[in-house]
Amino acid sequence: MASLYELQGEFLQIENALEDNGGELTEELALLLTDTALSIQQKVDGYRVVMAKFSDKADAVDKEIKRLQAIKKTAVNSEKRLKEYVLSVMGAYGLKKLEGAFCSMTRATTKALDVDEELLIEPHKDKIAELQASLPDYLTIEVKVSKTAIKNNFKDTDILPAGCAYVENDSLRIR
């Protein structure tokens, strides 16, 4: 069967033949026109079937992705719960390290900066709104809190802004 491109070419040939005949539709041209139109109909129907198969395949892949994401989430949560359990046991017995035949597990305490961005930004909202109002509509202001700058300021002054605090977190290192 001819491709759509070839069928389009056949239509152009029929048009040219009609022009050459002075617009007269001969029996031969009418038959060619009918055959070409039927071929295009069949081709379009075939394309629709192929498109439907691709659409069904994409839907099946989407469902499989969701299924795999659920499996992944379960595995990640299970690992997290096991780590938390090992950490709680180590904490209950005052252990810093567990040695196994193939690995060792170490309890590490880290300090992290906890920032309440809303509380930190609140005193400056009027200035931010004033600056935003002075700008054209196509420009916007995005306010970001820099934890690095807060940490550096704390090193220099030993003062944390309101809405900031250092928190200790236990983590499990496995080697």
N, C-alpha and C positions, 0 to 999 in steps of 0.2 A: 504494500500500500504506500502511496506517495505521502511525503511529509506535508505539513501545512504550508511550508515555503514553496514546495513544488506545486501544490494545489493553487496557491496564489498566482504563481507563474502561469498556470493553465487558464485561470480567469483572465489574466492580462492578455494572453494569446487570443482568447475568445473575444475580448473587447476589441482588440486590433482587427480581428477578422470581421467583426460587425462593422467597424469603421470602413474597412476595405470594401465591404459589400454595400456601402451606402446606408447602413442601419438596418438592412434586411436580415431577418432571423431565418436562416435556412433550417431545414429539417436536421441536417448534420450538426449545425451549431447548437440547435435546441437540445439535441441528444447529448452533446458534449457538456453543455451547461447543466443539464439535469444530473449527469453522471458526476460532474465535479461537485455540485451542491450536495449530492448524497455522500460522496467521499468525505467532504468537509464535516457533515453531520456525524458520520461514523468516527472520524478523527476526534472531534470535540467530545463525543461520548467516551471514547477511549481515554482521552486526557482526564476527563472527570473521574473515571475509575482509578487512574494512577494517582491523581491528587487526593482522592479519598483514602487510598492506601497509605500515602505519606502522612496524611492527617492522623489516621488511626495509629500509625507507628509513633508519631510524635506524642500522642496521648498516652500510649503504652510506656514510652520512655519517661514521661512526666510522672506517671504512677510509680514506676520503678525507682525513680530518683527519690520520691517521697518515702517509699518503703525503705530504701537504703539509708535515708537521712534519719528515719525513726530508729533503725538498728544502730546507727552510729551514735545517736543521742543516748540510747540505752547503754552502749558500751562505755561511753565517756562518763556517764553518771555512775555506772558501776565502779569504774576505776577511781573516781573521786570519792565515793563512799568507802571503798577499801583503804585508800590513803588516809582518809579522816579516821577510820577505825584504828589503823596502825598508829597514827599520831596520838589518838586518845589513850591507847594502851601504853605507849611509850611515856606519855605524860603521867598516867596513873602510877607507873612504877619508877618514875624519875629517870628514865633511860634517855640517853642522847644518841645511842647508836645500837643497831642490831646487826649481828653478823650471821650470814647464811653461808652455805657451801658455795653458792654461785654469785652472790651479791651481798651488798651491805646497804643498810638503810640508815640515814642520818637525819635527825630532827634539827632543823635550822630555824632560827627566829630572825625575821627580817622586820625592818621598820619601813613603813610606807606612809606617805603624806595623804591624808584623807581631806578632801576639799569639798565644802558645800558651796557650789558655785553661785547659787541664788543668793545666799547670805553674803557672799563676798562681793557680788555685783550690786546688790541692793542700794548701798549708799551712793553709787555712781549712776543710777538709772536716769536721773534728771539731766545730767551732763550728756549722757549718751543720746537721750531723746532730743535734746536741744541740738546736738551736732547732726543727728539724722534729719531733723526738720530743716536744717540749713542746706542740705544736699538736694540735688535733683532726684526725682522719683526713680531714675534708672540706676542710682547708686545706693547701696545698702551698707550698713555697718554690721560686722559680725564680731562679737566680743568673745575673746578666748582667754581663759585663765592659764597662765604659765606656771606649772608646778615647779619647773626648774628655777624660775626667777624667785618664787616664794622660798624654795630651799636655800638659794644663794643669799637672799635677804636674811633668813633665819641664821645662817652661819655668821653673817656680819653683825647682826643685832641681837640675836637670841629672842626675837619677838616674832610670833606668828600672828597673822591677821585673823580677825574674827571669822569663824567658819572653817578654820583649818586646824588640824590636829595630827600628830604622829600616832599611828597605831601599830601594834606589833602583831605580826602574823606568823604562825608556825607553818612550815612547809616540810615536805618529805623529799629528801634527795636519795635517789636510788642509783647505785653504781654496781 
